Amino acid sequence: MNYLSEILEQGEALLQLTHNYGNHYDPLEKLEELGKKYNYFIFTGMGSSLFSGYIACDYLCKYNIRCQAVESNELGKKVKTSLDDKTLIIAISQSGESPEVIDLCKRIEHQEQLVVVTNNVESELYHFGILQLELFAGEEKATASKTYTNTIAAMIYIASALSGKLQDMKGNISRNLIQCAGEMEKLFEDKEKITQMSDFMEACPYICIVGSGASYCSASHGQLVIEEAGKMFSTRYTTGQFIHGPIELIRDDFTVFIFDHDSRFSVEVDRIINNVDEYGGRVCLITNRDIAGRERVFVYKTDIHMPLYAPLAEIIPLELMIYEIGIRKGSHPGIIHRVKK
């Protein structure tokens, strides 16, 4: 399976999930009623499944609802001490076969406190819990792309259900997701800009990736894309974290990739750009702001203007860039050899 074809299917897959979740999807409707029994929600998974939980928490925090995103391997070691009768766990695995997630689900004594989310209804995970929600992303064999974006969309619907506001918000969520699918398609078509960005980044030995708010999800998944699909070392930071430590490492081969679609963090993003440029590093910026490029600062301007939904589309340029660089290097981008999909 070609990684590029799966990347390009993300918009269509997102519309499929939106159609299902936006039109009386029974497990989602039941989740809203189930959520009334609990006052604390834990989202758990591994890799990009875990990262999607950051989006759900970002949503729920707006309504002062207690929640947390925790890696399944860590949670599994302490679930008996951290799970009271007012806590609901939402376990996420796109493949439905992640061993850490399966092991956690086996450790949960009261299955009525467990909801599972997966793309694979034939998986072991789908048999756990009181409710099972599907991702409707279709088959995926390479590094997560359409399952990743569909999980984010599902988390927005799921968080709305857990907040008790699904019926009020569902139409608005669906409209925003349809708009995001349109933004994805525009980014797919911008081949010249992707080539320019690949030219700028191709020689980088590693990439530090930065994002805050909902875009920390993009930074986290972006690290996975760079390492798993691109076979390059990467590490992720929030805008605040970057100032403490990494700034001391900047030199001529130091490269930073920044997601910038949340105005709350614009001042910090500008500081990072100026610091990296001043000390001789390189910056690739994905932004909705009018920022002038420089010799060592590449700017990719987007039309993305909803911070909560930004991770759905802002990841596209990174995925396409990593694919193009991988093809140039002959590294078979997106093909996974050492981890079970």
C-alpha positions as CSV (number, residue, x, y, z in Angstrom):
1,M,0.0,0.0,0.0
2,N,1.4,3.4,-1.0
3,Y,1.7,5.8,1.9
4,L,0.9,8.7,-0.4
5,S,-2.4,7.2,-1.4
6,E,-3.4,6.9,2.3
7,I,-2.4,10.5,3.0
8,L,-4.6,11.7,0.0
9,E,-7.6,9.7,1.3
10,Q,-7.8,11.7,4.5
11,G,-10.4,14.2,3.3
12,E,-12.7,11.5,2.0
13,A,-12.3,9.4,5.2
14,L,-13.1,12.5,7.3
15,L,-16.3,13.1,5.4
16,Q,-17.3,9.5,5.9
17,L,-16.9,9.7,9.7
18,T,-18.7,13.1,9.7
19,H,-21.6,11.6,7.8
20,N,-21.9,8.7,10.3
21,Y,-21.3,10.6,13.6
22,G,-23.4,13.6,12.5
23,N,-26.4,11.5,11.7
24,H,-27.7,9.6,14.7
25,Y,-24.7,7.3,15.3
26,D,-26.2,5.1,18.0
27,P,-23.0,4.5,20.1
28,L,-22.3,8.2,20.2
29,E,-25.9,9.0,21.3
30,K,-25.6,6.4,24.0
31,L,-22.3,7.8,25.1
32,E,-23.9,11.2,25.9
33,E,-26.3,9.4,28.3
34,L,-23.5,7.2,29.8
35,G,-21.3,10.3,30.4
36,K,-23.8,11.7,32.9
37,K,-22.8,9.0,35.4
38,Y,-19.2,10.1,35.6
39,N,-17.3,13.2,36.6
40,Y,-13.8,12.3,35.4
41,F,-12.7,11.0,32.0
42,I,-9.4,9.4,31.1
43,F,-8.4,9.1,27.4
44,T,-5.8,6.5,26.8
45,G,-3.9,4.9,23.9
46,M,-0.4,4.6,22.5
47,G,1.2,6.8,19.8
48,S,-1.2,8.9,17.7
49,S,-4.2,7.3,19.4
50,L,-2.9,8.8,22.7
51,F,-2.2,12.2,21.1
52,S,-5.9,12.4,19.9
53,G,-6.9,12.4,23.6
54,Y,-5.2,15.8,23.9
55,I,-7.9,17.2,21.6
56,A,-10.7,15.7,23.7
57,C,-9.1,17.2,26.9
58,D,-8.7,20.6,25.2
59,Y,-12.4,20.5,24.4
60,L,-13.6,19.4,27.8
61,C,-11.4,21.8,29.8
62,K,-13.4,24.7,28.2
63,Y,-16.4,23.4,30.3
64,N,-14.3,22.8,33.5
65,I,-14.8,19.0,33.1
66,R,-12.1,16.9,34.8
67,C,-10.1,14.9,32.3
68,Q,-6.7,13.5,31.4
69,A,-4.9,11.8,28.6
70,V,-2.6,9.0,29.8
71,E,-0.4,6.5,27.9
72,S,-2.0,3.0,28.2
73,N,1.2,1.3,29.3
74,E,1.6,3.7,32.2
75,L,-2.0,3.7,33.1
76,G,-2.1,-0.1,33.1
77,K,0.4,-0.3,35.8
78,K,-1.7,1.8,38.2
79,V,-5.3,1.5,37.0
80,K,-6.5,-0.2,40.1
81,T,-5.4,2.7,42.3
82,S,-6.5,5.5,39.8
83,L,-9.9,4.2,38.9
84,D,-12.9,5.1,41.2
85,D,-16.6,4.6,40.4
86,K,-16.9,8.1,39.0
87,T,-14.2,7.6,36.3
88,L,-14.8,6.6,32.7
89,I,-11.9,5.4,30.6
90,I,-12.0,5.9,26.8
91,A,-9.4,3.5,25.3
92,I,-8.3,4.3,21.8
93,S,-6.4,2.1,19.3
94,Q,-6.7,2.7,15.6
95,S,-5.7,-0.9,14.8
96,G,-7.5,-2.3,17.8
97,E,-4.6,-4.6,18.4
98,S,-2.1,-2.4,20.4
99,P,-0.9,-4.8,23.1
100,E,-0.6,-2.1,25.8
101,V,-4.2,-1.0,25.2
102,I,-5.5,-4.6,25.3
103,D,-3.6,-5.3,28.5
104,L,-5.1,-2.2,30.1
105,C,-8.6,-3.2,29.1
106,K,-8.1,-6.7,30.6
107,R,-7.1,-5.0,33.9
108,I,-10.4,-3.0,34.2
109,E,-12.6,-4.9,36.6
110,H,-15.8,-3.1,35.8
111,Q,-16.2,-3.0,32.0
112,E,-19.1,-0.6,32.3
113,Q,-16.4,2.0,33.1
114,L,-14.8,1.5,29.7
115,V,-15.5,2.8,26.2
116,V,-13.4,1.7,23.2
117,V,-12.6,3.5,20.0
118,T,-11.1,1.7,17.0
119,N,-11.0,1.5,13.2
120,N,-11.1,-2.3,13.3
121,V,-14.4,-3.9,14.3
122,E,-12.7,-7.3,13.9
123,S,-10.1,-6.5,16.5
124,E,-9.7,-7.8,20.0
125,L,-10.2,-4.3,21.5
126,Y,-13.7,-4.1,19.9
127,H,-14.9,-6.9,22.3
128,F,-14.1,-4.8,25.5
129,G,-16.2,-2.2,27.3
130,I,-19.8,-1.1,27.5
131,L,-19.6,0.9,24.2
132,Q,-17.6,0.6,21.0
133,L,-17.2,3.4,18.5
134,E,-15.8,2.9,15.0
135,L,-13.5,5.4,13.1
136,F,-14.7,4.6,9.6
137,A,-11.3,5.4,8.0
138,G,-11.1,2.3,5.8
139,E,-8.1,0.0,5.5
140,E,-4.7,1.6,6.4
141,K,-1.4,-0.3,6.3
142,A,1.3,2.5,6.4
143,T,2.1,5.1,9.1
144,A,-1.1,6.5,10.6
145,S,-2.7,9.3,8.4
146,K,-6.4,8.9,7.8
147,T,-6.9,6.9,11.0
148,Y,-5.1,9.7,12.8
149,T,-7.3,12.5,11.5
150,N,-10.5,10.5,11.8
151,T,-9.6,9.8,15.5
152,I,-9.2,13.5,16.1
153,A,-12.6,14.1,14.6
154,A,-14.1,11.3,16.6
155,M,-12.6,12.8,19.8
156,I,-14.3,16.1,19.2
157,Y,-17.7,14.4,18.8
158,I,-17.0,12.2,21.8
159,A,-15.9,15.1,24.0
160,S,-19.1,17.0,23.0
161,A,-21.1,13.9,24.1
162,L,-19.3,13.6,27.4
163,S,-19.9,17.3,28.1
164,G,-23.6,16.8,27.6
165,K,-23.7,19.2,24.7
166,L,-23.8,16.8,21.7
167,Q,-27.3,17.6,20.5
168,D,-26.6,21.3,20.6
169,M,-23.1,21.1,19.1
170,K,-23.3,18.2,16.6
171,G,-24.4,20.3,13.6
172,N,-21.7,22.9,14.2
173,I,-19.0,20.2,14.7
174,S,-20.1,18.5,11.4
175,R,-20.0,21.8,9.5
176,N,-16.5,22.5,10.8
177,L,-15.2,19.1,9.9
178,I,-16.6,19.4,6.4
179,Q,-14.7,22.7,6.1
180,C,-11.6,21.0,7.3
181,A,-11.9,18.4,4.6
182,G,-12.0,21.2,2.1
183,E,-8.9,22.7,3.6
184,M,-7.2,19.3,3.3
185,E,-8.0,19.2,-0.4
186,K,-6.5,22.6,-1.0
187,L,-3.3,21.5,0.8
188,F,-3.1,18.3,-1.3
189,E,-3.2,20.5,-4.5
190,D,-0.4,22.8,-3.5
191,K,2.4,20.6,-4.9
192,E,4.8,23.4,-5.8
193,K,4.9,24.6,-2.2
194,I,5.5,21.1,-0.9
195,T,8.4,20.7,-3.3
196,Q,9.8,24.0,-2.1
197,M,9.5,23.0,1.5
198,S,11.1,19.6,0.8
199,D,14.0,21.4,-0.9
200,F,14.4,23.6,2.2
201,M,14.3,20.7,4.7
202,E,15.9,17.8,2.8
203,A,19.4,18.1,4.2
204,C,18.3,18.4,7.8
205,P,19.7,15.6,10.0
206,Y,16.9,15.8,12.5
207,I,13.8,18.0,13.2
208,C,12.5,19.5,16.4
209,I,8.8,20.0,16.1
210,V,6.8,22.6,18.1
211,G,3.1,23.2,18.7
212,S,0.9,24.3,21.6
213,G,-2.8,24.0,22.5
214,A,-4.5,21.6,20.2
215,S,-1.5,21.8,17.9
216,Y,0.6,19.9,20.5
217,C,-1.3,16.9,19.1
218,S,0.1,17.8,15.7
219,A,3.6,18.2,17.1
220,S,3.3,14.8,18.9
221,H,2.0,13.0,15.8
222,G,4.5,14.9,13.6
223,Q,7.3,13.4,15.6
224,L,5.9,10.0,14.9
225,V,5.6,10.8,11.2
226,I,9.1,12.0,10.9
227,E,10.6,9.0,12.7
228,E,8.3,6.2,11.6
229,A,7.6,7.4,8.0
230,G,10.7,9.5,7.4
231,K,13.3,7.4,9.3
232,M,14.8,10.6,10.8
233,F,15.2,11.5,14.4
234,S,12.7,14.0,15.8
235,T,11.5,15.4,19.2
236,R,8.6,17.5,20.1
237,Y,8.0,20.6,22.4
238,T,5.3,23.0,23.3
239,T,6.3,26.7,22.6
240,G,7.0,27.2,26.3
241,Q,9.2,24.0,26.6
242,F,11.3,25.1,23.7
243,I,12.7,28.1,25.6
244,H,14.0,25.8,28.4
245,G,16.8,23.7,27.0
246,P,16.6,23.3,23.2
247,I,17.5,26.9,22.7
248,E,21.0,26.1,23.9
249,L,21.5,23.6,21.1
250,I,20.9,25.9,18.2
251,R,23.6,25.8,15.5
252,D,23.7,25.7,11.7
253,D,22.1,22.2,11.3
254,F,19.5,22.8,14.0
255,T,16.0,22.6,12.4
256,V,12.6,23.5,13.9
257,F,9.2,22.8,12.4
258,I,6.4,24.9,14.0
259,F,2.6,24.7,13.9
260,D,1.2,28.1,14.4
261,H,-2.6,28.4,14.2
262,D,-3.5,29.5,17.7
263,S,-3.1,33.2,18.5
264,R,-2.6,32.6,22.2
265,F,0.9,31.3,21.4
266,S,1.9,33.8,18.7
267,V,4.3,35.8,20.9
268,E,6.1,32.6,21.9
269,V,6.3,31.4,18.3
270,D,7.8,34.7,17.1
271,R,10.4,34.4,19.9
272,I,11.4,30.9,18.8
273,I,11.7,32.0,15.1
274,N,13.9,35.0,16.1
275,N,16.0,32.9,18.4
276,V,16.6,30.1,15.9
277,D,17.3,32.6,13.1
278,E,19.6,34.6,15.3
279,Y,21.7,31.6,16.3
280,G,22.0,30.2,12.8
281,G,19.4,27.5,12.8
282,R,16.5,26.9,10.4
283,V,12.7,27.2,10.8
284,C,9.8,25.8,8.8
285,L,6.6,27.5,9.8
286,I,3.1,26.4,9.1
287,T,0.9,29.4,9.9
288,N,-2.2,31.4,9.1
289,R,-0.4,34.7,9.8
290,D,1.2,37.0,7.3
291,I,4.9,36.4,8.1
292,A,7.7,37.2,5.7
293,G,10.1,34.4,4.9
294,R,13.8,34.8,5.4
295,E,16.9,33.0,4.1
296,R,16.6,30.5,7.0
297,V,12.9,30.8,7.7
298,F,10.5,29.0,5.3
299,V,6.8,30.1,5.7
300,Y,3.9,28.0,4.5
301,K,0.7,30.2,4.7
302,T,-2.6,28.4,5.2
303,D,-6.3,29.3,5.5
304,I,-6.7,27.3,8.8
305,H,-8.5,29.5,11.4
306,M,-10.1,27.2,14.0
307,P,-7.4,26.2,16.6
308,L,-9.3,23.2,18.0
309,Y,-9.7,21.8,14.5
310,A,-6.3,22.9,13.1
311,P,-4.6,19.4,13.7
312,L,-6.9,17.9,11.1
313,A,-5.4,19.9,8.2
314,E,-2.1,21.4,9.5
315,I,-0.5,17.9,9.5
316,I,-0.9,17.5,5.7
317,P,2.1,19.6,4.6
318,L,4.4,17.7,7.0
319,E,3.1,14.3,5.8
320,L,3.5,15.3,2.1
321,M,7.0,16.8,2.8
322,I,8.2,13.7,4.6
323,Y,6.9,11.5,1.8
324,E,8.6,13.5,-0.9
325,I,11.9,13.6,1.0
326,G,11.7,9.9,1.7
327,I,11.2,9.2,-2.0
328,R,14.2,11.3,-2.9
329,K,16.3,9.3,-0.4
330,G,14.9,6.0,-1.4
331,S,13.8,5.2,2.2
332,H,10.3,3.8,1.4
333,P,8.4,6.4,3.5
334,G,5.6,5.2,5.6
335,I,6.4,1.5,5.4
336,I,6.6,0.0,8.9
337,H,9.0,-2.9,9.6
338,R,9.4,-3.2,13.3
339,V,6.1,-2.3,14.9
340,K,2.8,-4.0,14.5
341,K,0.3,-1.7,12.7
